[in-house]
Amino acid sequence: MSGPGRNRPGRDDAPDRLYTITQGRSRSAPDNPFDLVTLVVAESEPTVGMQSEHVAILKLAQSPTSVVEIAAELRLPVSITKVLLSDLLAAGRVSARHPRRPAITDPDILEQVLVGLRNL
């Protein structure tokens, strides 16, 4: 069965593999600080005996890397990636940084930009 739509990250993985990776958890805790654009930064090096996915995350996150980029690189669903990231966060092996808010929040400036764009 090949063709369009096949080999999609996380969609074609055997369910038992995903179950094993997360030890049966399919969702992270409700207070999970990770969303798609959260930047993940490794706070430690991988250690012997770590789960291979955790090692891969720590290597990817040596510089700030978004959750969605990590999921894509690991070819895992974002929900599974968030579970793995939560494990690493709880162990103090990664930190989560949220992107800064846009610098322009003045409604007058935003309106002027909108008018300028419409005039193009």
Secondary structure by P-SEA (a helix, b strand, c coil): ccccccccccccccaaaaaaaacccccccccccccccbbbbbcccccccccaaaaaaaaaacccccaaaaaaaacccaaaaaaaaaaaaaaccbbbbcccccccccaaaaaaaaaaaaac
